Amino acid sequence: MAAKLHGKAIETALQAWVDAATSVELRYLTGYTPDPDDAYLSDISSTVASGAPTPSLASITVTYNATANRIQFDFANPSNANITTDTNGIAIIDNTGTASTSEVLYTADITRLQPTDGTLSLTLDAAGLFALGTDAT
């Protein structure tokens, strides 16, 4: 049996989440293992890296790539000064101001990042931070 997610509908739903979000922000994590059951910032708050910034994401785009059959999520590469910690994970959240209602959209292990001269930069792949495929089989 073949099954497919329909790309344009998923793109629209993800864009609606971005548009309705209070503040889409990045959190730098340390010692976190991605778990899809972690729904809110309160579920991951113990792993937020102390001394790390909490930047709002800019230029967020959600795009359906019909050629590759995937929905891509991208934003401007963040660069933050005056950082006093290193990190090995990231999370994208909708910060409502309350940890128990701030939804987690995405978490990932990343190569350990260390600040260079107090600046930490994250460069995203040209295809975006993550992509959802349309194959549901």
Number of C-alpha atoms within 10 A of each C-alpha: 3 6 9 11 15 16 20 17 12 19 21 15 13 19 17 12 14 17 12 11 16 14 17 23 18 20 22 26 25 19 13 21 14 15 12 10 8 15 17 19 25 15 16 20 14 13 18 21 22 15 12 19 20 14 15 15 17 13 8 15 15 20 21 22 16 11 6 9 18 22 25 19 19 20 15 14 14 15 12 15 14 14 17 16 17 18 24 18 23 21 20 19 25 24 22 15 10 12 17 14 14 21 21 23 18 17 22 18 16 13 9 10 15 16 16 11 10 12 13 21 14 11 12 14 10 7 13 18 15 15 17 15 18 19 13 9 8
